Amino acid sequence: MTRHELSAFDEMFNMIFETYNEMKGPSAGTSEAMAGVGNSPTLSTLTDRLRQHSRNVKWTSDADQELDRKKEEMDLCDTDQQLLDWAMREVFGESQRYEAAARKAMAELPSSQQGMPLQALSYPYVIAHLMRTFRDKYGDPHLALSLFDHARHLSTASYVFGCTTPAY
């Protein structure tokens, strides 16, 4: 297991044990406590927020413009090395900045308020376009698959929002 996977498992186990301990507290006989581990109505986890965010995603003209701008920037790259450098800086770097800002906002906001998005709306489409470009324009299917793998291992949010149907 990678370091990131271990930390994700640690977070899940801590969440389960904390929920169990909360249920064993003074309200152990109430129907709310009988909901079961993981079914607590007060549970606010990364998974719940990911699900909530993915349901509330609305495609806007700003997201359309952002996607078009990124596609144009991709077309301006003359070599596969330039495109790879651009992707690492502009796509995956932006992904990490989005997630860091969203996590900071989640820590500061109460769980009832909606925080920032964990990824840009265009993220999965940019990854898919990058993969297509490396495969078709530069004839490098291995690099295209490596981009998918990089997005998968970058972070949980990157995997959930980036490795979606368009990338497949």
C-alpha positions as CSV (number, residue, x, y, z in Angstrom):
1,M,0.0,0.0,0.0
2,T,1.1,3.5,-0.7
3,R,1.5,6.2,1.9
4,H,-1.6,7.9,0.6
5,E,-3.7,4.7,0.8
6,L,-2.5,4.0,4.3
7,S,-3.6,7.5,5.4
8,A,-7.0,7.1,3.7
9,F,-7.5,3.8,5.6
10,D,-6.4,5.4,8.9
11,E,-9.0,8.2,8.3
12,M,-11.7,5.6,7.6
13,F,-10.9,3.5,10.7
14,N,-10.7,6.6,12.9
15,M,-14.1,7.8,11.6
16,I,-15.6,4.4,12.3
17,F,-14.2,4.2,15.8
18,E,-15.2,7.8,16.6
19,T,-18.7,7.1,15.4
20,Y,-18.9,3.9,17.5
21,N,-17.7,5.8,20.6
22,E,-20.2,8.5,20.0
23,M,-23.0,5.9,19.8
24,K,-21.9,4.3,23.0
25,G,-22.2,7.6,24.8
26,P,-25.2,8.8,27.0
27,S,-27.7,8.4,24.1
28,A,-27.0,4.7,23.5
29,G,-30.7,3.8,23.8
30,T,-32.1,6.3,21.3
31,S,-33.1,5.5,17.8
32,E,-30.5,7.8,16.4
33,A,-27.8,5.8,18.1
34,M,-29.3,2.6,16.7
35,A,-28.7,3.8,13.2
36,G,-25.5,1.8,13.1
37,V,-21.9,2.6,12.5
38,G,-21.5,4.7,9.4
39,N,-25.2,5.7,9.3
40,S,-25.1,8.5,11.9
41,P,-27.0,11.6,10.7
42,T,-24.3,13.8,12.1
43,L,-21.6,12.0,10.2
44,S,-19.6,14.4,8.0
45,T,-16.7,12.7,6.2
46,L,-14.7,13.3,3.1
47,T,-16.8,10.6,1.4
48,D,-20.1,12.3,2.2
49,R,-18.7,15.6,1.0
50,L,-17.5,14.0,-2.2
51,R,-20.9,12.5,-2.8
52,Q,-22.6,15.7,-2.0
53,H,-20.3,17.7,-4.3
54,S,-20.7,15.2,-7.2
55,R,-24.5,15.5,-7.0
56,N,-24.4,19.3,-7.0
57,V,-22.1,19.8,-9.9
58,K,-23.5,22.3,-12.4
59,W,-21.8,22.9,-15.7
60,T,-21.5,26.6,-16.4
61,S,-20.3,28.8,-19.2
62,D,-17.3,29.7,-17.1
63,A,-16.3,26.0,-16.9
64,D,-16.9,25.8,-20.7
65,Q,-14.5,28.8,-21.2
66,E,-12.0,27.3,-18.9
67,L,-12.0,24.0,-20.8
68,D,-11.7,25.7,-24.2
69,R,-8.8,27.8,-22.8
70,K,-7.0,24.7,-21.6
71,K,-7.5,22.9,-24.9
72,E,-6.1,25.9,-26.8
73,E,-3.1,25.9,-24.5
74,M,-2.6,22.2,-25.1
75,D,-2.7,22.8,-28.9
76,L,0.1,25.5,-28.5
77,C,2.5,22.9,-27.2
78,D,4.8,21.7,-30.0
79,T,6.3,18.6,-28.4
80,D,5.1,15.9,-26.1
81,Q,7.6,17.0,-23.5
82,Q,6.2,20.6,-23.6
83,L,2.7,19.2,-23.2
84,L,3.7,16.9,-20.3
85,D,5.4,19.8,-18.5
86,W,2.3,22.0,-19.1
87,A,0.0,19.2,-17.8
88,M,2.1,18.7,-14.6
89,R,2.0,22.5,-14.0
90,E,-1.4,23.5,-15.2
91,V,-3.6,20.5,-14.7
92,F,-2.2,18.4,-11.9
93,G,-0.7,21.4,-10.0
94,E,-4.1,23.1,-10.2
95,S,-5.7,19.9,-8.9
96,Q,-3.5,19.9,-5.8
97,R,-4.2,23.6,-5.3
98,Y,-8.0,23.1,-5.6
99,E,-7.9,20.2,-3.1
100,A,-5.7,22.1,-0.6
101,A,-8.0,25.2,-0.7
102,A,-11.1,23.0,-0.4
103,R,-9.7,21.1,2.6
104,K,-8.8,24.4,4.3
105,A,-12.3,25.7,3.6
106,M,-13.8,22.5,5.0
107,A,-11.8,22.8,8.2
108,E,-12.9,26.4,8.7
109,L,-16.6,26.0,7.8
110,P,-19.2,24.2,9.9
111,S,-20.2,20.9,8.3
112,S,-23.7,22.2,7.4
113,Q,-22.3,24.9,5.0
114,Q,-21.2,24.1,1.4
115,G,-17.4,24.5,0.9
116,M,-15.3,25.0,-2.2
117,P,-15.3,22.4,-5.0
118,L,-12.5,19.8,-4.6
119,Q,-11.6,19.9,-8.3
120,A,-12.3,22.1,-11.3
121,L,-15.3,21.1,-13.3
122,S,-13.2,20.8,-16.4
123,Y,-10.7,18.4,-14.7
124,P,-12.0,15.1,-16.0
125,Y,-12.4,16.5,-19.5
126,V,-8.9,18.0,-19.6
127,I,-7.4,14.6,-18.5
128,A,-9.4,12.9,-21.2
129,H,-8.2,15.4,-23.8
130,L,-4.6,15.0,-22.7
131,M,-4.8,11.3,-22.9
132,R,-6.3,11.5,-26.4
133,T,-3.7,14.0,-27.5
134,F,-0.8,11.9,-26.3
135,R,-2.3,8.8,-27.9
136,D,-3.3,10.3,-31.2
137,K,-1.1,13.3,-31.9
138,Y,2.1,12.0,-30.4
139,G,1.5,8.3,-30.8
140,D,2.3,7.5,-27.2
141,P,-0.4,5.3,-25.6
142,H,1.8,4.4,-22.7
143,L,2.2,8.1,-21.6
144,A,-1.6,8.5,-22.0
145,L,-2.2,5.6,-19.6
146,S,0.5,7.0,-17.3
147,L,-1.5,10.3,-17.1
148,F,-4.5,8.3,-15.9
149,D,-2.4,6.5,-13.4
150,H,-0.8,9.8,-12.2
151,A,-4.3,11.3,-11.7
152,R,-5.4,8.2,-9.8
153,H,-2.5,8.4,-7.4
154,L,-2.4,12.1,-7.0
155,S,-5.1,12.3,-4.4
156,T,-8.5,10.8,-3.6
157,A,-10.3,13.8,-5.0
158,S,-8.2,13.6,-8.2
159,Y,-9.2,9.9,-8.6
160,V,-12.9,10.5,-7.8
161,F,-13.3,13.6,-10.0
162,G,-10.6,13.0,-12.7
163,C,-10.7,9.3,-13.5
164,T,-14.3,9.3,-14.6
165,T,-16.2,8.2,-17.8
166,P,-14.5,10.7,-20.1
167,A,-11.0,9.5,-19.2
168,Y,-12.1,5.9,-19.9
